[in-house]
Amino acid sequence: MLLERELRDIKLMAEQSLISALTGFHKRKLQIQEKKLKANAAFAARKQKHRILPFVTTYHPAVNNLKQTLMEQWSLIQNQPLLKTIYLKPPIISYKR
């Protein structure tokens, strides 16, 4: 009888220790995941803030000062509500064939 009670007590303590250890493990795992999510969100916000979109156009030798013209007329783009949200900074000029 005494031996059975001691075995039950030992089993109960072992179960409680296991539950405590697993709970601690899951808490640490959740904290690590939260830190990763926050870091990813911060990185995405910085990336979005510094995003520079390309201005893609077909190459033509007669249009040799497109960048200069675009920069001179940049206020026209910034005055358009939709373009202002797309092009936060002046774009990179890219040419396609």
N, CA, C and O atoms as a CHARMM CRD file, in Angstrom:
* protein
*
  388
    1    1 MET  N      0.80800  -1.17200   0.00000 PROA 1      0.00000
    2    1 MET  CA     0.00000   0.00000   0.00000 PROA 1      0.00000
    3    1 MET  C      0.87400   1.26800   0.00000 PROA 1      0.00000
    4    1 MET  O      0.65000   2.18700  -0.78800 PROA 1      0.00000
    5    2 LEU  N      1.83700   1.29800   0.86600 PROA 2      0.00000
    6    2 LEU  CA     2.75300   2.42700   0.96000 PROA 2      0.00000
    7    2 LEU  C      3.57300   2.55300  -0.31700 PROA 2      0.00000
    8    2 LEU  O      3.80400   3.65800  -0.80900 PROA 2      0.00000
    9    3 LEU  N      4.00600   1.43300  -0.84400 PROA 3      0.00000
   10    3 LEU  CA     4.79100   1.41800  -2.08400 PROA 3      0.00000
   11    3 LEU  C      3.96100   1.93100  -3.25800 PROA 3      0.00000
   12    3 LEU  O      4.46800   2.67600  -4.09700 PROA 3      0.00000
   13    4 GLU  N      2.70200   1.54100  -3.32100 PROA 4      0.00000
   14    4 GLU  CA     1.82200   2.00200  -4.39900 PROA 4      0.00000
   15    4 GLU  C      1.60500   3.51700  -4.32600 PROA 4      0.00000
   16    4 GLU  O      1.60200   4.20200  -5.34800 PROA 4      0.00000
   17    5 ARG  N      1.42400   4.02900  -3.10400 PROA 5      0.00000
   18    5 ARG  CA     1.23400   5.46400  -2.91100 PROA 5      0.00000
   19    5 ARG  C      2.48500   6.23100  -3.33400 PROA 5      0.00000
   20    5 ARG  O      2.37800   7.27100  -3.98400 PROA 5      0.00000
   21    6 GLU  N      3.65900   5.73600  -2.97700 PROA 6      0.00000
   22    6 GLU  CA     4.91100   6.37700  -3.36200 PROA 6      0.00000
   23    6 GLU  C      5.09500   6.33800  -4.87000 PROA 6      0.00000
   24    6 GLU  O      5.55600   7.31100  -5.46800 PROA 6      0.00000
   25    7 LEU  N      4.73500   5.21400  -5.48700 PROA 7      0.00000
   26    7 LEU  CA     4.83000   5.12000  -6.94700 PROA 7      0.00000
   27    7 LEU  C      3.88200   6.11800  -7.62100 PROA 7      0.00000
   28    7 LEU  O      4.25200   6.75500  -8.60700 PROA 7      0.00000
   29    8 ARG  N      2.65700   6.25400  -7.08900 PROA 8      0.00000
   30    8 ARG  CA     1.71100   7.22800  -7.63600 PROA 8      0.00000
   31    8 ARG  C      2.24600   8.65300  -7.47400 PROA 8      0.00000
   32    8 ARG  O      2.13400   9.47500  -8.38300 PROA 8      0.00000
   33    9 ASP  N      2.82200   8.93000  -6.31600 PROA 9      0.00000
   34    9 ASP  CA     3.38000  10.26700  -6.06900 PROA 9      0.00000
   35    9 ASP  C      4.53500  10.55700  -7.02600 PROA 9      0.00000
   36    9 ASP  O      4.63800  11.65500  -7.57200 PROA 9      0.00000
   37   10 ILE  N      5.39200   9.57200  -7.22300 PROA 10     0.00000
   38   10 ILE  CA     6.52700   9.73500  -8.15100 PROA 10     0.00000
   39   10 ILE  C      6.01600   9.95100  -9.57200 PROA 10     0.00000
   40   10 ILE  O      6.51100  10.81200 -10.29900 PROA 10     0.00000
   41   11 LYS  N      5.01200   9.15000  -9.95600 PROA 11     0.00000
   42   11 LYS  CA     4.42900   9.26800 -11.30100 PROA 11     0.00000
   43   11 LYS  C      3.79100  10.65400 -11.47000 PROA 11     0.00000
   44   11 LYS  O      3.95500  11.28700 -12.51300 PROA 11     0.00000
   45   12 LEU  N      3.07100  11.12200 -10.45400 PROA 12     0.00000
   46   12 LEU  CA     2.43300  12.42800 -10.50200 PROA 12     0.00000
   47   12 LEU  C      3.47200  13.54800 -10.61800 PROA 12     0.00000
   48   12 LEU  O      3.30000  14.47600 -11.40800 PROA 12     0.00000
   49   13 MET  N      4.54800  13.46100  -9.83300 PROA 13     0.00000
   50   13 MET  CA     5.61300  14.47200  -9.91500 PROA 13     0.00000
   51   13 MET  C      6.28500  14.45100 -11.28800 PROA 13     0.00000
   52   13 MET  O      6.61200  15.50400 -11.83400 PROA 13     0.00000
   53   14 ALA  N      6.48900  13.26500 -11.84300 PROA 14     0.00000
   54   14 ALA  CA     7.10200  13.15900 -13.16300 PROA 14     0.00000
   55   14 ALA  C      6.19500  13.77700 -14.22100 PROA 14     0.00000
   56   14 ALA  O      6.67300  14.48500 -15.10700 PROA 14     0.00000
   57   15 GLU  N      4.90800  13.52100 -14.14100 PROA 15     0.00000
   58   15 GLU  CA     3.95600  14.09900 -15.09300 PROA 15     0.00000
   59   15 GLU  C      3.93200  15.61700 -14.97900 PROA 15     0.00000
   60   15 GLU  O      3.91200  16.32200 -15.98800 PROA 15     0.00000
   61   16 GLN  N      3.93500  16.11700 -13.74200 PROA 16     0.00000
   62   16 GLN  CA     3.92500  17.56400 -13.53900 PROA 16     0.00000
   63   16 GLN  C      5.21000  18.20600 -14.05800 PROA 16     0.00000
   64   16 GLN  O      5.17800  19.29000 -14.64100 PROA 16     0.00000
   65   17 SER  N      6.33200  17.53400 -13.84400 PROA 17     0.00000
   66   17 SER  CA     7.60400  18.04600 -14.35800 PROA 17     0.00000
   67   17 SER  C      7.61000  18.06100 -15.87600 PROA 17     0.00000
   68   17 SER  O      8.08700  19.01400 -16.49300 PROA 17     0.00000
   69   18 LEU  N      7.07800  17.00500 -16.47600 PROA 18     0.00000
   70   18 LEU  CA     7.01000  16.92700 -17.93800 PROA 18     0.00000
   71   18 LEU  C      6.10300  18.01600 -18.49100 PROA 18     0.00000
   72   18 LEU  O      6.44900  18.67600 -19.47000 PROA 18     0.00000
   73   19 ILE  N      4.95400  18.20500 -17.87300 PROA 19     0.00000
   74   19 ILE  CA     4.02700  19.25600 -18.31600 PROA 19     0.00000
   75   19 ILE  C      4.68000  20.62800 -18.19100 PROA 19     0.00000
   76   19 ILE  O      4.56800  21.46300 -19.08900 PROA 19     0.00000
   77   20 SER  N      5.35500  20.85100 -17.08100 PROA 20     0.00000
   78   20 SER  CA     6.03300  22.12800 -16.86800 PROA 20     0.00000
   79   20 SER  C      7.12600  22.35200 -17.91700 PROA 20     0.00000
   80   20 SER  O      7.26000  23.44900 -18.46000 PROA 20     0.00000
   81   21 ALA  N      7.89800  21.30700 -18.19400 PROA 21     0.00000
   82   21 ALA  CA     8.97300  21.41700 -19.18500 PROA 21     0.00000
   83   21 ALA  C      8.40600  21.68500 -20.57100 PROA 21     0.00000
   84   21 ALA  O      8.92600  22.53100 -21.29900 PROA 21     0.00000
   85   22 LEU  N      7.34300  20.97200 -20.94400 PROA 22     0.00000
   86   22 LEU  CA     6.73000  21.17500 -22.26200 PROA 22     0.00000
   87   22 LEU  C      6.11900  22.56300 -22.38000 PROA 22     0.00000
   88   22 LEU  O      6.21800  23.19900 -23.42900 PROA 22     0.00000
   89   23 THR  N      5.49000  23.03100 -21.31700 PROA 23     0.00000
   90   23 THR  CA     4.89900  24.36700 -21.33200 PROA 23     0.00000
   91   23 THR  C      5.98900  25.43000 -21.51500 PROA 23     0.00000
   92   23 THR  O      5.83100  26.36600 -22.29900 PROA 23     0.00000
   93   24 GLY  N      7.09100  25.27000 -20.78300 PROA 24     0.00000
   94   24 GLY  CA     8.20700  26.20400 -20.92800 PROA 24     0.00000
   95   24 GLY  C      8.79200  26.17600 -22.32900 PROA 24     0.00000
   96   24 GLY  O      9.12900  27.21600 -22.89500 PROA 24     0.00000
   97   25 PHE  N      8.91100  24.97200 -22.88300 PROA 25     0.00000
   98   25 PHE  CA     9.43900  24.82400 -24.24200 PROA 25     0.00000
   99   25 PHE  C      8.54200  25.53000 -25.24800 PROA 25     0.00000
  100   25 PHE  O      9.02700  26.24100 -26.12900 PROA 25     0.00000
  101   26 HSD  N      7.22400  25.33200 -25.11500 PROA 26     0.00000
  102   26 HSD  CA     6.29400  25.96300 -26.05400 PROA 26     0.00000
  103   26 HSD  C      6.28500  27.48300 -25.89900 PROA 26     0.00000
  104   26 HSD  O      6.15600  28.20900 -26.88500 PROA 26     0.00000
  105   27 LYS  N      6.42100  27.96000 -24.67200 PROA 27     0.00000
  106   27 LYS  CA     6.48600  29.41500 -24.46500 PROA 27     0.00000
  107   27 LYS  C      7.71800  29.99700 -25.14900 PROA 27     0.00000
  108   27 LYS  O      7.63100  31.02400 -25.82300 PROA 27     0.00000
  109   28 ARG  N      8.86300  29.34300 -24.97600 PROA 28     0.00000
  110   28 ARG  CA    10.09700  29.82800 -25.61300 PROA 28     0.00000
  111   28 ARG  C      9.96900  29.77100 -27.13500 PROA 28     0.00000
  112   28 ARG  O     10.41200  30.67800 -27.84000 PROA 28     0.00000
  113   29 LYS  N      9.36100  28.70100 -27.62600 PROA 29     0.00000
  114   29 LYS  CA     9.18600  28.56600 -29.07400 PROA 29     0.00000
  115   29 LYS  C      8.29500  29.69000 -29.61600 PROA 29     0.00000
  116   29 LYS  O      8.58500  30.26500 -30.66500 PROA 29     0.00000
  117   30 LEU  N      7.21100  30.00000 -28.89700 PROA 30     0.00000
  118   30 LEU  CA     6.32300  31.08600 -29.31400 PROA 30     0.00000
  119   30 LEU  C      7.04100  32.43700 -29.26400 PROA 30     0.00000
  120   30 LEU  O      6.84200  33.27600 -30.14300 PROA 30     0.00000
  121   31 GLN  N      7.87000  32.65000 -28.24500 PROA 31     0.00000
  122   31 GLN  CA     8.61900  33.90700 -28.15600 PROA 31     0.00000
  123   31 GLN  C      9.57400  34.05600 -29.32900 PROA 31     0.00000
  124   31 GLN  O      9.70900  35.14500 -29.88700 PROA 31     0.00000
  125   32 ILE  N     10.23300  32.97300 -29.70400 PROA 32     0.00000
  126   32 ILE  CA    11.15300  33.00800 -30.84700 PROA 32     0.00000
  127   32 ILE  C     10.38100  33.30700 -32.12700 PROA 32     0.00000
  128   32 ILE  O     10.82600  34.11000 -32.94700 PROA 32     0.00000
  129   33 GLN  N      9.22400  32.66300 -32.30300 PROA 33     0.00000
  130   33 GLN  CA     8.41500  32.90800 -33.49800 PROA 33     0.00000
  131   33 GLN  C      7.92700  34.35000 -33.54300 PROA 33     0.00000
  132   33 GLN  O      7.91000  34.96500 -34.60900 PROA 33     0.00000
  133   34 GLU  N      7.52700  34.89600 -32.39000 PROA 34     0.00000
  134   34 GLU  CA     7.08200  36.28700 -32.34800 PROA 34     0.00000
  135   34 GLU  C      8.21300  37.23900 -32.72200 PROA 34     0.00000
  136   34 GLU  O      7.99200  38.21000 -33.44500 PROA 34     0.00000
  137   35 LYS  N      9.42900  36.96500 -32.23200 PROA 35     0.00000
  138   35 LYS  CA    10.57600  37.79900 -32.58300 PROA 35     0.00000
  139   35 LYS  C     10.85000  37.74700 -34.07600 PROA 35     0.00000
  140   35 LYS  O     11.14000  38.77000 -34.69600 PROA 35     0.00000
  141   36 LYS  N     10.75700  36.54000 -34.65800 PROA 36     0.00000
  142   36 LYS  CA    10.97800  36.40800 -36.10100 PROA 36     0.00000
  143   36 LYS  C      9.92800  37.16800 -36.88600 PROA 36     0.00000
  144   36 LYS  O     10.25400  37.84600 -37.86100 PROA 36     0.00000
  145   37 LEU  N      8.66300  37.06500 -36.47200 PROA 37     0.00000
  146   37 LEU  CA     7.59700  37.77900 -37.16700 PROA 37     0.00000
  147   37 LEU  C      7.79000  39.28800 -37.08300 PROA 37     0.00000
  148   37 LEU  O      7.59100  40.00400 -38.06500 PROA 37     0.00000
  149   38 LYS  N      8.18000  39.76600 -35.90100 PROA 38     0.00000
  150   38 LYS  CA     8.41600  41.20600 -35.75300 PROA 38     0.00000
  151   38 LYS  C      9.58600  41.66400 -36.61400 PROA 38     0.00000
  152   38 LYS  O      9.53600  42.73000 -37.22800 PROA 38     0.00000
  153   39 ALA  N     10.64700  40.84600 -36.65300 PROA 39     0.00000
  154   39 ALA  CA    11.80900  41.19200 -37.47200 PROA 39     0.00000
  155   39 ALA  C     11.43800  41.20200 -38.94800 PROA 39     0.00000
  156   39 ALA  O     11.85800  42.09300 -39.68600 PROA 39     0.00000
  157   40 ASN  N     10.65300  40.21600 -39.38700 PROA 40     0.00000
  158   40 ASN  CA    10.21700  40.15700 -40.78500 PROA 40     0.00000
  159   40 ASN  C      9.31900  41.34400 -41.12700 PROA 40     0.00000
  160   40 ASN  O      9.43500  41.92200 -42.20800 PROA 40     0.00000
  161   41 ALA  N      8.43300  41.70400 -40.21600 PROA 41     0.00000
  162   41 ALA  CA     7.54700  42.84400 -40.45600 PROA 41     0.00000
  163   41 ALA  C      8.34400  44.14000 -40.54400 PROA 41     0.00000
  164   41 ALA  O      8.06500  44.99400 -41.38600 PROA 41     0.00000
  165   42 ALA  N      9.32900  44.27800 -39.67600 PROA 42     0.00000
  166   42 ALA  CA    10.16800  45.48700 -39.71600 PROA 42     0.00000
  167   42 ALA  C     10.96800  45.54300 -41.00800 PROA 42     0.00000
  168   42 ALA  O     11.10900  46.61100 -41.60400 PROA 42     0.00000
  169   43 PHE  N     11.49300  44.40000 -41.44700 PROA 43     0.00000
  170   43 PHE  CA    12.24900  44.35100 -42.70200 PROA 43     0.00000
  171   43 PHE  C     11.34100  44.70200 -43.88200 PROA 43     0.00000
  172   43 PHE  O     11.73400  45.46200 -44.76700 PROA 43     0.00000
  173   44 ALA  N     10.13200  44.15000 -43.89300 PROA 44     0.00000
  174   44 ALA  CA     9.19300  44.43400 -44.98500 PROA 44     0.00000
  175   44 ALA  C      8.82300  45.91100 -45.01200 PROA 44     0.00000
  176   44 ALA  O      8.68900  46.50200 -46.08300 PROA 44     0.00000
  177   45 ALA  N      8.65800  46.50400 -43.83800 PROA 45     0.00000
  178   45 ALA  CA     8.32000  47.92800 -43.78200 PROA 45     0.00000
  179   45 ALA  C      9.46900  48.78000 -44.31400 PROA 45     0.00000
  180   45 ALA  O      9.24900  49.73700 -45.05700 PROA 45     0.00000
  181   46 ARG  N     10.70700  48.42200 -43.92500 PROA 46     0.00000
  182   46 ARG  CA    11.86700  49.17100 -44.43800 PROA 46     0.00000
  183   46 ARG  C     11.99200  48.99500 -45.93700 PROA 46     0.00000
  184   46 ARG  O     12.28500  49.95000 -46.65600 PROA 46     0.00000
  185   47 LYS  N     11.77200  47.78100 -46.41300 PROA 47     0.00000
  186   47 LYS  CA    11.88500  47.50000 -47.84800 PROA 47     0.00000
  187   47 LYS  C     10.83200  48.28700 -48.61700 PROA 47     0.00000
  188   47 LYS  O     11.12600  48.85900 -49.66700 PROA 47     0.00000
  189   48 GLN  N      9.60900  48.31800 -48.10100 PROA 48     0.00000
  190   48 GLN  CA     8.53200  49.05600 -48.75200 PROA 48     0.00000
  191   48 GLN  C      8.85000  50.54900 -48.76900 PROA 48     0.00000
  192   48 GLN  O      8.57100  51.23700 -49.75100 PROA 48     0.00000
  193   49 LYS  N      9.42300  51.03600 -47.69800 PROA 49     0.00000
  194   49 LYS  CA     9.73900  52.45200 -47.59100 PROA 49     0.00000
  195   49 LYS  C     10.81300  52.86100 -48.59700 PROA 49     0.00000
  196   49 LYS  O     10.78100  53.97800 -49.11400 PROA 49     0.00000
  197   50 HSD  N     11.75300  51.97700 -48.87600 PROA 50     0.00000
  198   50 HSD  CA    12.87600  52.29200 -49.75600 PROA 50     0.00000
  199   50 HSD  C     12.70900  51.69400 -51.15200 PROA 50     0.00000
  200   50 HSD  O     13.67400  51.59800 -51.91000 PROA 50     0.00000
  201   51 ARG  N     11.50200  51.29900 -51.48300 PROA 51     0.00000
  202   51 ARG  CA    11.25100  50.68100 -52.77600 PROA 51     0.00000
  203   51 ARG  C     11.41500  51.70200 -53.89700 PROA 51     0.00000
  204   51 ARG  O     10.87800  52.80800 -53.82900 PROA 51     0.00000
  205   52 ILE  N     12.15500  51.32400 -54.91700 PROA 52     0.00000
  206   52 ILE  CA    12.32000  52.15900 -56.10300 PROA 52     0.00000
  207   52 ILE  C     11.84600  51.33500 -57.30200 PROA 52     0.00000
  208   52 ILE  O     12.42400  50.29800 -57.62800 PROA 52     0.00000
  209   53 LEU  N     10.80800  51.80600 -57.93300 PROA 53     0.00000
  210   53 LEU  CA    10.25900  51.07400 -59.07500 PROA 53     0.00000
  211   53 LEU  C     10.95500  51.48600 -60.36900 PROA 53     0.00000
  212   53 LEU  O     11.35800  52.63900 -60.52100 PROA 53     0.00000
  213   54 PRO  N     11.09600  50.55100 -61.29400 PROA 54     0.00000
  214   54 PRO  CA    11.68000  50.91100 -62.58700 PROA 54     0.00000
  215   54 PRO  C     10.64400  51.56200 -63.50500 PROA 54     0.00000
  216   54 PRO  O      9.47000  51.19400 -63.49800 PROA 54     0.00000
  217   55 PHE  N     11.09100  52.51000 -64.27200 PROA 55     0.00000
  218   55 PHE  CA    10.28200  53.11200 -65.32600 PROA 55     0.00000
  219   55 PHE  C     10.75300  52.45800 -66.61400 PROA 55     0.00000
  220   55 PHE  O     11.82700  52.78200 -67.12000 PROA 55     0.00000
  221   56 VAL  N      9.94900  51.53100 -67.15200 PROA 56     0.00000
  222   56 VAL  CA    10.37400  50.72100 -68.29600 PROA 56     0.00000
  223   56 VAL  C      9.76800  51.29400 -69.57500 PROA 56     0.00000
  224   56 VAL  O      8.57200  51.57600 -69.64800 PROA 56     0.00000
  225   57 THR  N     10.62100  51.45800 -70.56900 PROA 57     0.00000
  226   57 THR  CA    10.17600  51.96400 -71.86800 PROA 57     0.00000
  227   57 THR  C     10.99400  51.30000 -72.97600 PROA 57     0.00000
  228   57 THR  O     12.06200  50.74000 -72.72900 PROA 57     0.00000
  229   58 THR  N     10.48700  51.37300 -74.16500 PROA 58     0.00000
  230   58 THR  CA    11.20300  50.80900 -75.31000 PROA 58     0.00000
  231   58 THR  C     12.32200  51.76300 -75.71400 PROA 58     0.00000
  232   58 THR  O     12.12700  52.97700 -75.79100 PROA 58     0.00000
  233   59 TYR  N     13.47900  51.19900 -75.96500 PROA 59     0.00000
  234   59 TYR  CA    14.64100  52.01800 -76.32900 PROA 59     0.00000
  235   59 TYR  C     14.47500  52.58400 -77.73000 PROA 59     0.00000
  236   59 TYR  O     14.04300  51.90300 -78.66000 PROA 59     0.00000
  237   60 HSD  N     14.83500  53.84900 -77.84300 PROA 60     0.00000
  238   60 HSD  CA    14.88100  54.49300 -79.16000 PROA 60     0.00000
  239   60 HSD  C     16.03300  55.49600 -79.11200 PROA 60     0.00000
  240   60 HSD  O     16.11800  56.30300 -78.18600 PROA 60     0.00000
  241   61 PRO  N     16.92200  55.44500 -80.11300 PROA 61     0.00000
  242   61 PRO  CA    18.10000  56.31600 -80.06600 PROA 61     0.00000
  243   61 PRO  C     17.77100  57.81200 -80.06200 PROA 61     0.00000
  244   61 PRO  O     18.58400  58.61500 -79.60400 PROA 61     0.00000
  245   62 ALA  N     16.60500  58.19700 -80.55900 PROA 62     0.00000
  246   62 ALA  CA    16.25600  59.61800 -80.60800 PROA 62     0.00000
  247   62 ALA  C     15.92200  60.15800 -79.21000 PROA 62     0.00000
  248   62 ALA  O     15.97200  61.36600 -78.98200 PROA 62     0.00000
  249   63 VAL  N     15.58800  59.28100 -78.29800 PROA 63     0.00000
  250   63 VAL  CA    15.24400  59.70200 -76.93500 PROA 63     0.00000
  251   63 VAL  C     16.46100  59.44900 -76.05800 PROA 63     0.00000
  252   63 VAL  O     16.55100  58.42100 -75.38700 PROA 63     0.00000
  253   64 ASN  N     17.38700  60.38400 -76.06700 PROA 64     0.00000
  254   64 ASN  CA    18.62700  60.17100 -75.33600 PROA 64     0.00000
  255   64 ASN  C     18.66500  60.86300 -73.97500 PROA 64     0.00000
  256   64 ASN  O     19.53900  60.56200 -73.16300 PROA 64     0.00000
  257   65 ASN  N     17.75000  61.77300 -73.71300 PROA 65     0.00000
  258   65 ASN  CA    17.76200  62.47200 -72.43600 PROA 65     0.00000
  259   65 ASN  C     16.46600  62.23400 -71.65500 PROA 65     0.00000
  260   65 ASN  O     15.92400  63.16200 -71.05400 PROA 65     0.00000
  261   66 LEU  N     15.97800  61.00800 -71.66300 PROA 66     0.00000
  262   66 LEU  CA    14.72100  60.66900 -71.00300 PROA 66     0.00000
  263   66 LEU  C     14.80200  60.91200 -69.49400 PROA 66     0.00000
  264   66 LEU  O     13.87100  61.46300 -68.90600 PROA 66     0.00000
  265   67 LYS  N     15.88200  60.51500 -68.88000 PROA 67     0.00000
  266   67 LYS  CA    16.04300  60.68600 -67.43500 PROA 67     0.00000
  267   67 LYS  C     15.97300  62.16300 -67.05200 PROA 67     0.00000
  268   67 LYS  O     15.29700  62.52700 -66.09000 PROA 67     0.00000
  269   68 GLN  N     16.66300  63.00100 -67.80000 PROA 68     0.00000
  270   68 GLN  CA    16.66300  64.43200 -67.51300 PROA 68     0.00000
  271   68 GLN  C     15.25300  65.01300 -67.66200 PROA 68     0.00000
  272   68 GLN  O     14.80100  65.79100 -66.82300 PROA 68     0.00000
  273   69 THR  N     14.57400  64.62700 -68.73400 PROA 69     0.00000
  274   69 THR  CA    13.21700  65.11800 -68.98200 PROA 69     0.00000
  275   69 THR  C     12.26300  64.65000 -67.88500 PROA 69     0.00000
  276   69 THR  O     11.42800  65.41200 -67.40000 PROA 69     0.00000
  277   70 LEU  N     12.40500  63.39400 -67.51000 PROA 70     0.00000
  278   70 LEU  CA    11.54700  62.84100 -66.46600 PROA 70     0.00000
  279   70 LEU  C     11.75700  63.58100 -65.13100 PROA 70     0.00000
  280   70 LEU  O     10.79500  63.88000 -64.42500 PROA 70     0.00000
  281   71 MET  N     12.98100  63.86100 -64.80700 PROA 71     0.00000
  282   71 MET  CA    13.27100  64.55600 -63.54700 PROA 71     0.00000
  283   71 MET  C     12.78100  66.00800 -63.58400 PROA 71     0.00000
  284   71 MET  O     12.32900  66.54200 -62.57100 PROA 71     0.00000
  285   72 GLU  N     12.87600  66.63900 -64.75400 PROA 72     0.00000
  286   72 GLU  CA    12.39500  68.01800 -64.88300 PROA 72     0.00000
  287   72 GLU  C     10.87900  68.08600 -64.72300 PROA 72     0.00000
  288   72 GLU  O     10.34900  69.06800 -64.20300 PROA 72     0.00000
  289   73 GLN  N     10.18500  67.04700 -65.17000 PROA 73     0.00000
  290   73 GLN  CA     8.72000  67.01600 -65.12500 PROA 73     0.00000
  291   73 GLN  C      8.19100  66.14600 -63.97700 PROA 73     0.00000
  292   73 GLN  O      7.02800  65.74200 -63.99200 PROA 73     0.00000
  293   74 TRP  N      9.03300  65.85900 -62.99300 PROA 74     0.00000
  294   74 TRP  CA     8.65500  64.96400 -61.90000 PROA 74     0.00000
  295   74 TRP  C      7.43900  65.48300 -61.12600 PROA 74     0.00000
  296   74 TRP  O      6.67200  64.68800 -60.58200 PROA 74     0.00000
  297   75 SER  N      7.25900  66.77300 -61.07200 PROA 75     0.00000
  298   75 SER  CA     6.11200  67.34400 -60.34200 PROA 75     0.00000
  299   75 SER  C      4.78100  66.89500 -60.95400 PROA 75     0.00000
  300   75 SER  O      3.78400  66.77200 -60.24300 PROA 75     0.00000
  301   76 LEU  N      4.76200  66.64800 -62.27100 PROA 76     0.00000
  302   76 LEU  CA     3.52800  66.15600 -62.90600 PROA 76     0.00000
  303   76 LEU  C      3.13300  64.78600 -62.36100 PROA 76     0.00000
  304   76 LEU  O      1.95200  64.51300 -62.14600 PROA 76     0.00000
  305   77 ILE  N      4.11500  63.93800 -62.14300 PROA 77     0.00000
  306   77 ILE  CA     3.85000  62.60200 -61.59900 PROA 77     0.00000
  307   77 ILE  C      3.43300  62.71800 -60.14000 PROA 77     0.00000
  308   77 ILE  O      2.50100  62.04100 -59.70500 PROA 77     0.00000
  309   78 GLN  N      4.11200  63.56500 -59.38700 PROA 78     0.00000
  310   78 GLN  CA     3.79400  63.71400 -57.96800 PROA 78     0.00000
  311   78 GLN  C      2.43300  64.37600 -57.73500 PROA 78     0.00000
  312   78 GLN  O      1.86600  64.23700 -56.65100 PROA 78     0.00000
  313   79 ASN  N      1.90500  65.08400 -58.71700 PROA 79     0.00000
  314   79 ASN  CA     0.58200  65.70800 -58.58300 PROA 79     0.00000
  315   79 ASN  C     -0.55500  64.72200 -58.83100 PROA 79     0.00000
  316   79 ASN  O     -1.70500  65.02400 -58.51200 PROA 79     0.00000
  317   80 GLN  N     -0.26300  63.56100 -59.38600 PROA 80     0.00000
  318   80 GLN  CA    -1.28300  62.54600 -59.64000 PROA 80     0.00000
  319   80 GLN  C     -1.41000  61.64600 -58.40800 PROA 80     0.00000
  320   80 GLN  O     -0.41400  61.05800 -57.98900 PROA 80     0.00000
  321   81 PRO  N     -2.59800  61.51900 -57.81800 PROA 81     0.00000
  322   81 PRO  CA    -2.74700  60.74500 -56.58300 PROA 81     0.00000
  323   81 PRO  C     -2.27700  59.27800 -56.70600 PROA 81     0.00000
  324   81 PRO  O     -1.59500  58.77300 -55.81400 PROA 81     0.00000
  325   82 LEU  N     -2.63500  58.60900 -57.78700 PROA 82     0.00000
  326   82 LEU  CA    -2.25000  57.20300 -57.94300 PROA 82     0.00000
  327   82 LEU  C     -0.74500  57.07000 -58.16300 PROA 82     0.00000
  328   82 LEU  O     -0.09200  56.25000 -57.51700 PROA 82     0.00000
  329   83 LEU  N     -0.19900  57.86500 -59.06600 PROA 83     0.00000
  330   83 LEU  CA     1.23800  57.79200 -59.34500 PROA 83     0.00000
  331   83 LEU  C      2.07000  58.19800 -58.12900 PROA 83     0.00000
  332   83 LEU  O      3.17100  57.68700 -57.92100 PROA 83     0.00000
  333   84 LYS  N      1.54500  59.10300 -57.34700 PROA 84     0.00000
  334   84 LYS  CA     2.26600  59.54500 -56.15300 PROA 84     0.00000
  335   84 LYS  C      2.42400  58.39700 -55.15700 PROA 84     0.00000
  336   84 LYS  O      3.44200  58.31300 -54.47000 PROA 84     0.00000
  337   85 THR  N      1.42800  57.51300 -55.07000 PROA 85     0.00000
  338   85 THR  CA     1.52300  56.36700 -54.16000 PROA 85     0.00000
  339   85 THR  C      2.40800  55.26100 -54.73000 PROA 85     0.00000
  340   85 THR  O      3.00700  54.49600 -53.97500 PROA 85     0.00000
  341   86 ILE  N      2.49200  55.17300 -56.05000 PROA 86     0.00000
  342   86 ILE  CA     3.31500  54.13700 -56.68300 PROA 86     0.00000
  343   86 ILE  C      4.77700  54.54600 -56.67800 PROA 86     0.00000
  344   86 ILE  O      5.64200  53.77700 -56.26100 PROA 86     0.00000
  345   87 TYR  N      5.04800  55.74200 -57.13700 PROA 87     0.00000
  346   87 TYR  CA     6.42400  56.23200 -57.23600 PROA 87     0.00000
  347   87 TYR  C      6.71800  57.15800 -56.06400 PROA 87     0.00000
  348   87 TYR  O      6.56400  58.37500 -56.16500 PROA 87     0.00000
  349   88 LEU  N      7.14700  56.56300 -54.94400 PROA 88     0.00000
  350   88 LEU  CA     7.48200  57.36900 -53.77000 PROA 88     0.00000
  351   88 LEU  C      8.77600  58.13400 -53.99700 PROA 88     0.00000
  352   88 LEU  O      8.95500  59.24700 -53.50100 PROA 88     0.00000
  353   89 LYS  N      9.66000  57.52800 -54.74100 PROA 89     0.00000
  354   89 LYS  CA    10.94200  58.15200 -55.10100 PROA 89     0.00000
  355   89 LYS  C     11.06100  58.11700 -56.61600 PROA 89     0.00000
  356   89 LYS  O     10.36900  57.33400 -57.26800 PROA 89     0.00000
  357   90 PRO  N     11.91300  58.93900 -57.18300 PROA 90     0.00000
  358   90 PRO  CA    12.08800  58.88600 -58.63900 PROA 90     0.00000
  359   90 PRO  C     12.52000  57.49000 -59.10100 PROA 90     0.00000
  360   90 PRO  O     13.34100  56.84700 -58.44700 PROA 90     0.00000
  361   91 PRO  N     11.97500  57.02800 -60.21200 PROA 91     0.00000
  362   91 PRO  CA    12.23700  55.66900 -60.66800 PROA 91     0.00000
  363   91 PRO  C     13.61000  55.52200 -61.34600 PROA 91     0.00000
  364   91 PRO  O     14.27500  56.49800 -61.69400 PROA 91     0.00000
  365   92 ILE  N     13.98100  54.28800 -61.50500 PROA 92     0.00000
  366   92 ILE  CA    15.16600  53.94000 -62.30600 PROA 92     0.00000
  367   92 ILE  C     14.66800  53.76600 -63.73000 PROA 92     0.00000
  368   92 ILE  O     13.65000  53.11200 -63.95600 PROA 92     0.00000
  369   93 ILE  N     15.37000  54.34000 -64.68500 PROA 93     0.00000
  370   93 ILE  CA    14.98800  54.19300 -66.09500 PROA 93     0.00000
  371   93 ILE  C     15.52000  52.85800 -66.61000 PROA 93     0.00000
  372   93 ILE  O     16.71300  52.56900 -66.51200 PROA 93     0.00000
  373   94 SER  N     14.60700  52.04700 -67.16400 PROA 94     0.00000
  374   94 SER  CA    15.00300  50.76600 -67.75300 PROA 94     0.00000
  375   94 SER  C     14.48400  50.72300 -69.17300 PROA 94     0.00000
  376   94 SER  O     13.36400  51.14900 -69.45500 PROA 94     0.00000
  377   95 TYR  N     15.30600  50.20500 -70.05800 PROA 95     0.00000
  378   95 TYR  CA    14.92600  50.10600 -71.46100 PROA 95     0.00000
  379   95 TYR  C     14.74700  48.64700 -71.85400 PROA 95     0.00000
  380   95 TYR  O     15.48500  47.76800 -71.40900 PROA 95     0.00000
  381   96 LYS  N     13.74300  48.41300 -72.70400 PROA 96     0.00000
  382   96 LYS  CA    13.56700  47.07900 -73.27800 PROA 96     0.00000
  383   96 LYS  C     13.68500  47.20700 -74.79100 PROA 96     0.00000
  384   96 LYS  O     13.57900  48.29800 -75.35100 PROA 96     0.00000
  385   97 ARG  N     13.90500  46.07500 -75.43300 PROA 97     0.00000
  386   97 ARG  CA    14.06300  46.09300 -76.89400 PROA 97     0.00000
  387   97 ARG  C     12.73400  46.13300 -77.59800 PROA 97     0.00000
  388   97 ARG  O     12.68700  46.15200 -78.82800 PROA 97     0.00000
